[in-house]
Amino acid sequence: MAKDPREQAEAADELTLRLPAQAARRLGLCAGSRLDVAVERGKVTLRPDIHSLAKVYLEPSSRCNLACRTCIRQTWSEPQGDMSPEVFRKLLKDLRRFPSLESIMLGGFGEPAVHPGLLSMVADLKALGLRVEMVSNGTRLDEAMGRGLLRAGLDRLWISLDGTEAETFEQVRKGARFKDVVRNVKRLREPGRGGAGGIAIGIAFVVTRKNLGDLKAVGAMARKIGADRVSVSNVIPYSLEMELQMACNFAVTLGTLAATSDKVDIDLPRLDAVESTKEVLWQLLAGGEGLSLMGTQVGARVDECRFIRERCACVRWDGKVAPCMGLMHAHSTFFQRSRREVQAYSPGDVTRQSLWEVWNGADYAAFREKVAAFDFSPCHVCGGCHLSEQNLEDCQGNSFPATCGGCLWAQGIIQCP
């Protein structure tokens, strides 16, 4: 198998480094850019400028044709709707202004395939030279829709499969039939319909205590439908019932402990995952130390927002911009048996401003800097107080949106493709 092609940087002098054009674009470089530089264990890591937009989560619709038990939409009180042609055309014009923009993810908290103009949306975004991906429950991907997505140039489809068997899947995805979804996705990979050069497939798997056993077969399921990636997330605890179904009761606390200053870093070599090593490996993984495998960290980063670090913005169906998925819509969450009301936060609206103006606005830039520093109260491990009941303020003095200290995305518990 051929190795990934590598380019080299060239030093002009002891303080000036010339980077290949692709690398510079990926880092969001332009005049005045600032990169975080981390030096650890002999490795130097450059992290992109957080003020260079690289990815947009675009919500074609907040409606959905299913009523899944695990969906955060169950707690919404907001009106639902589809992105209008006018808002989308305005957004298309705005996107052209971002030189570092690479990809669009069609998703949000609705089902993109319910939008009547989805296919033209994909085609128009591809015409900008962007990578376009989509998250779908798969129920509307009939033959006509599949052909349309292929013609439009969709790069990757993330299919929501919360089970590898019909019984498990259909208990969660109310209104969906497992065999129909599997057939719809497999059709996209059939010869003559896309094949290896067509739409790449990924699986988005939301794990609970009820479907945890299905994870062992998710690799086989991926091969069955032609998927090459699987993204697993814990369920968002929008209700007490869903909190009790979370398979990560101790993971948040342990991640915080492993990030403390008195942790011990343990670096492992490759070891056999067999019966004789099971107990030792389990104890290490379940402990509070910093664990790595041949220098590569094991486990999620904590107290860090991937939406900020990966330079993302989210645009709702109505044109309002949010900095992350967790702040797109108002909703309720439960953690440690406590209810938290999360108010949506929008630093701007593309129906009133350009996305360029919103992204580069003083409030949005200051928010990105604050979240990158992540000086928030640890609401995710705290016993709870009246401040943690909402995301209006926290005990560190942060004002709205003071949601990041209780954000499960920032603790590696919830993730989106």
Secondary structure as the mmCIF struct_conf table of DSSP 4:
data_model
#
loop_
_struct_conf.conf_type_id
_struct_conf.id
_struct_conf.beg_label_comp_id
_struct_conf.beg_label_asym_id
_struct_conf.beg_label_seq_id
_struct_conf.end_label_comp_id
_struct_conf.end_label_asym_id
_struct_conf.end_label_seq_id
HELX_LH_PP_P HELX_LH_PP_P1 ALA A 2 PRO A 5
STRN STRN1 GLU A 10 ASP A 13
TURN_TY1_P TURN_TY1_P1 GLU A 14 LEU A 15
STRN STRN2 THR A 16 ARG A 18
HELX_LH_PP_P HELX_LH_PP_P2 LEU A 19 PRO A 20
HELX_RH_AL_P HELX_RH_AL_P1 ALA A 21 ARG A 26
TURN_TY1_P TURN_TY1_P2 LEU A 27 GLY A 28
TURN_TY1_P TURN_TY1_P3 ALA A 31 GLY A 32
STRN STRN3 ASP A 36 GLU A 40
TURN_TY1_P TURN_TY1_P4 ARG A 41 GLY A 42
STRN STRN4 LYS A 43 ARG A 47
TURN_TY1_P TURN_TY1_P5 ILE A 50 HIS A 51
BEND BEND1 SER A 52 SER A 52
STRN STRN5 LYS A 55 LEU A 58
BEND BEND2 PRO A 60 PRO A 60
STRN STRN6 SER A 61 SER A 61
BEND BEND3 SER A 62 SER A 62
BEND BEND4 ASN A 65 ASN A 65
TURN_TY1_P TURN_TY1_P6 ARG A 69 THR A 70
HELX_RH_3T_P HELX_RH_3T_P1 ILE A 72 THR A 75
BEND BEND5 GLU A 78 GLU A 78
STRN STRN7 ASP A 82 ASP A 82
HELX_RH_AL_P HELX_RH_AL_P2 PRO A 85 LEU A 95
TURN_TY1_P TURN_TY1_P7 ARG A 96 ARG A 97
TURN_TY1_P TURN_TY1_P8 PRO A 99 SER A 100
STRN STRN8 SER A 103 LEU A 106
TURN_TY1_P TURN_TY1_P9 GLY A 108 PHE A 109
BEND BEND6 GLY A 110 GLY A 110
HELX_RH_3T_P HELX_RH_3T_P2 PRO A 112 VAL A 114
BEND BEND7 HIS A 115 HIS A 115
TURN_TY1_P TURN_TY1_P10 PRO A 116 GLY A 117
HELX_RH_AL_P HELX_RH_AL_P3 LEU A 118 LYS A 126
TURN_TY1_P TURN_TY1_P11 ALA A 127 GLY A 129
STRN STRN9 ARG A 131 SER A 136
BEND BEND8 GLY A 138 GLY A 138
TURN_TY1_P TURN_TY1_P12 THR A 139 ARG A 140
HELX_RH_AL_P HELX_RH_AL_P4 GLU A 143 ALA A 152
TURN_TY1_P TURN_TY1_P13 GLY A 153 GLY A 153
STRN STRN10 ARG A 156 SER A 160
BEND BEND9 THR A 164 GLU A 165
HELX_RH_AL_P HELX_RH_AL_P5 ALA A 166 VAL A 172
BEND BEND10 ARG A 173 ARG A 173
TURN_TY1_P TURN_TY1_P14 LYS A 174 GLY A 175
HELX_RH_AL_P HELX_RH_AL_P6 PHE A 178 ARG A 187
TURN_TY1_P TURN_TY1_P15 LEU A 188 ARG A 189
BEND BEND11 GLU A 190 GLU A 190
TURN_TY1_P TURN_TY1_P16 PRO A 191 GLY A 194
HELX_RH_3T_P HELX_RH_3T_P3 GLY A 195 GLY A 197
BEND BEND12 GLY A 198 GLY A 198
STRN STRN11 ALA A 200 VAL A 207
TURN_TY1_P TURN_TY1_P17 ARG A 209 ASN A 211
HELX_RH_3T_P HELX_RH_3T_P4 LEU A 212 ALA A 217
HELX_RH_AL_P HELX_RH_AL_P7 VAL A 218 ILE A 225
TURN_TY1_P TURN_TY1_P18 GLY A 226 GLY A 226
STRN STRN12 ALA A 227 ASN A 234
HELX_LH_PP_P HELX_LH_PP_P3 VAL A 235 ILE A 236
BEND BEND13 SER A 239 SER A 239
HELX_RH_AL_P HELX_RH_AL_P8 LEU A 240 LEU A 244
TURN_TY1_P TURN_TY1_P19 GLN A 245 GLN A 245
BEND BEND14 ALA A 247 ALA A 247
TURN_TY1_P TURN_TY1_P20 ASN A 249 PHE A 250
HELX_RH_AL_P HELX_RH_AL_P9 ALA A 251 ALA A 258
TURN_TY1_P TURN_TY1_P21 ALA A 259 ALA A 259
BEND BEND15 THR A 260 THR A 260
TURN_TY1_P TURN_TY1_P22 SER A 261 ASP A 262
STRN STRN13 ASP A 265 LEU A 268
BEND BEND16 VAL A 274 VAL A 274
HELX_RH_AL_P HELX_RH_AL_P10 GLU A 275 ALA A 286
BEND BEND17 GLY A 287 GLU A 289
STRN STRN14 GLY A 290 LEU A 293
TURN_TY1_P TURN_TY1_P23 MET A 294 GLY A 295
STRN STRN15 THR A 296 GLN A 297
HELX_LH_PP_P HELX_LH_PP_P4 VAL A 298 VAL A 298
BEND BEND18 GLY A 299 GLY A 299
BEND BEND19 ASP A 303 ASP A 303
HELX_RH_AL_P HELX_RH_AL_P11 ARG A 306 ARG A 309
TURN_TY1_P TURN_TY1_P24 GLU A 310 ARG A 311
STRN STRN16 CYS A 312 VAL A 315
TURN_TY1_P TURN_TY1_P25 TRP A 317 ASP A 318
BEND BEND20 GLY A 319 GLY A 319
STRN STRN17 LYS A 320 ALA A 322
BEND BEND21 PRO A 323 CYS A 324
HELX_RH_3T_P HELX_RH_3T_P5 MET A 325 LEU A 327
BEND BEND22 MET A 328 HIS A 329
STRN STRN18 HIS A 331 PHE A 335
TURN_TY1_P TURN_TY1_P26 GLN A 336 ARG A 337
STRN STRN19 SER A 338 VAL A 342
HELX_LH_PP_P HELX_LH_PP_P5 GLN A 343 ALA A 344
BEND BEND23 PRO A 347 PRO A 347
STRN STRN20 GLY A 348 ASP A 349
TURN_TY1_P TURN_TY1_P27 VAL A 350 ARG A 352
BEND BEND24 GLN A 353 GLN A 353
HELX_RH_AL_P HELX_RH_AL_P12 LEU A 355 TRP A 359
TURN_TY1_P TURN_TY1_P28 ASN A 360 ASN A 360
BEND BEND25 GLY A 361 GLY A 361
HELX_RH_AL_P HELX_RH_AL_P13 ALA A 362 ALA A 373
TURN_TY1_P TURN_TY1_P29 PHE A 374 PHE A 374
TURN_TY1_P TURN_TY1_P30 CYS A 379 VAL A 381
BEND BEND26 CYS A 382 CYS A 382
HELX_RH_3T_P HELX_RH_3T_P6 HIS A 386 GLU A 389
STRN STRN21 GLN A 390 GLN A 390
BEND BEND27 ASN A 391 LEU A 392
STRN STRN22 GLU A 393 GLU A 393
TURN_TY1_P TURN_TY1_P31 CYS A 395 GLN A 396
BEND BEND28 GLY A 397 GLY A 397
STRN STRN23 SER A 399 SER A 399
BEND BEND29 PHE A 400 PRO A 401
HELX_RH_3T_P HELX_RH_3T_P7 CYS A 404 GLY A 406
BEND BEND30 LEU A 408 LEU A 408
TURN_TY1_P TURN_TY1_P32 TRP A 409 GLY A 412
BEND BEND31 ILE A 413 ILE A 414
#
